[in-house]
Amino acid sequence: MRRWRDLLLITVLFGILIGFTVYGPGSNQIQDDGQTGSTHSSGGEGALGLQRWLQALGYNALNLEYTAWRIPDEAAALFTIAPEEPITEEQAEETLRWVRNGGTLILVVPVQWQQNRNELLDQLDASVVFDDDADLVERADVVQPLLTDPPVVSVPVNTQSALELGRDDYLPLLSTDLGDALVGIQEGRGYIYLAATEFPFTNDGLREPGSAALILNLLARVPPGATVLFNEYHHGYNTPPTLRRVVLRQWWGWAALYAVLVTVLYIVLTGRRFGRPVPLRADVARRSSAEYVQSLAMLFRRARKQSYIQEHYLNQLKRRLARPYGFVPPGDDAKFVDELQRYRGASDEQAARLRALLEQFRRPASDEQLVRLVRTADAFADEKGRLR
């Protein structure tokens, strides 16, 4: 029986392990790797490489997430790469307020993400157009001699889209046969870089020549060591994560769940069931008659009813001596002794001793004297109640 139980335990544990492998952190990791422009993604379309690279350069690269939408004034630059959630009018106004105070915004809106509501693009009077019939453009050329630190000649874009602006106060920086791929817009004391392709900012794009140089030029207005934020708010990281989400999205959370399940299964399959509860001896023990006598004696002593006790033992002695002869003992002690002699239940000597004993019961006595008196009365008659 134990052998089959151990075999069943091993089978169940391996089944759970396979389930965790298929539906656990592995599946979540695939989804995270495909999140475009997110620093939480280490896949080809993610931006984790860009954040780690800027940290290595000395920038304070942080995420803007799990908070109300407000850009700190101490932040020098903000990357908003392929926002997946709509940008509301209030959020757009907050972003432009921060830019006008001297911030640098790198706004990357590929055409597939333009379908979401984007009030920031509307306020900039810009849009992204997509040419379905055009071939994929692999690289964009520099059209202004401004990207010189370090020098940039061309940048990988891998796109079929271009920017379209309804304003004239912008500066084209990168261009393809389809149109402008990157433009710059002066906004107050700050600057906005608007891009139609996310490829140069992704983990795959950073490996291509020209991408890193382009990013360094975009951050030319940002001093070394300054705070650079990545907008994860519009990638869905806008509400504090629940414990369930944290556990199920982390490898250590799945490991902890598996350990708990293994422990529970081991206890269930190898543990012993609890038997019936064993009551305490004090709960099942019955009180003895001696305890009742002692309690009653303590009550009489506390109430100072010693004369009542003496009267009780006196009457008990009389009833015991009168029982063999079948008469009711009178209350007067002398009449009782005479009645006992009339029935020939006591000799003259015994009658004298009985009168003395009854007289002692009538006198006040201490506890010790009463105990000795009761013992004397018990010894005065035999088991059948006859005088000895």
Residue, then its C-alpha position, 0 to 999 in steps of 0.5 A: m500500500r505504501r509503495w502505491r501511495d509513493l508512486l501516486l505522489i511522484t506522478v502527481l508532483f511531476g504532473i504539477l511540474i509539467g503544468f507549471t512549465v507549460y502554463g506558468p512563467g514560461s507563457n508569461q515571459i513570451q507575452d512580456d517579450g512581445q510588448t513593444g517599447s516596454t522596458h519590462s520586455s527583454g524581447g526584440e521589440g522591447a526597450l529593456g536594452l535601451q534603459r540598461w544602456l543609458q544606465a551604463l552611460g550614467y543616466n538615472a534611467l527610471n520608469l514612470e509607472y504605478t502612479a498618477w500621471r504627473i511628470p516630475d520637474e526634475a526629470a530631464a527627458l521622457f521616452t514614450i515608445a509605442p503607447e498602448e493605452p490612450i493618452t487623454e487630454e489631461q495627460a497631454e496637457e501635463t506632458l506639454r507643461w513639463v516640456r515647456n518648462g525645459g523637458t525633452l520628450i521623445l515620442v514614438v508613435p508607430v502607425q499600429w498604435q495610432q488607432n488608440r486615442n492620442e490627444l498629445l498627437d492631436q495637440l501637436d497637429a500630427s499623425v502617422v500615415f501608412d502606405d500599404d503598397a510601399d516596400l519596407v523601408e530599411r533605413a532613413d537618411v539624415v536631412q539636417p546637419l544637426l545630428t553630429d554628436p556623434p555623427v549620424v548618416s542613416v538610421p535603421v527604421n524598417t517601416q512603411s509609415a511616415l509623419e504628416l504634420g499640419r504645422d510649419d514650425y517643425l524641423p525634419l531630421l530623418s526622412t525616407d522615400l515615404g516622408d519624414a520619419l523623425v522631426g523636432i518641434q520646439e515647445g517653450r523651453g523644451y523640445i519634442y522629438l516625434a518619430a513614426t517608427e520604434f525600431p531604432f529604440t528597440n532591443d533589436g534596433l540598438r544592434e544596428p549601426g546608427s541607432a545608438a548614435l541617434i539616441l545620443n544626439l536626441l539626448a544632447r540637451v540632457p546633462p550627464g547624470a540627469t533623470v531619464l524616464f520611460n513611460e510605462y504608464h501607457h503600457g498598462y503599468n498604471t495601477p499598483p500590482t496586486l499580490r496575485r499579479v506579482v506572484l503569477r508574473q514572477w519566477w519566484g512566485w511560481a516556485a513558491l506556489y509549487a513548494v506550497l503544493v508539494t508540502v500540502l500533498y506530502i502532509v495529506l498523503t503521509g500524515r495521520r488523521f486526528g482521532r477523537p478528542v480525549p477529554l481531560r480527566a477533570d472533565v469526566a471525573r465525577r465528584s465523590s460523596a466525600e467531596y459533598v460531605q466536606s463541602l457541606a461541612m465547610l458551609f455549616r462551619r462557615a455559618r456557625k451551625q455547630s449546635y445544629i450538627q450536634e442536634h443532628y447526631l443526637n437524634q441520629l443516635k436515638r433513632r438508631l437505638a430505638r429502631p430494633y424495638g420499633f418505637v419513636p424516640p421521644g424528644d426528652d432524653a430521660k423519657f427516651v432512656d426509660e422507654l429503652q429500659r421498658y423494652r429491655g433494650a438497656s441495663d441499668e449500667q448501660a442506661a447510666r452511660l447513655r444518659a451521660l452521653l446524651e448530656q454531653f451532646r446537649r453541651p456546647a463542644s468544639d470541633e475536636q470534641l464533637v468529632r470524639l463525641v460522634r466516634t463515642a456514639d458510634a462505638f456505643a451501639d453495634e451494627k444492629g443498633r443495640l447497646r454494647 
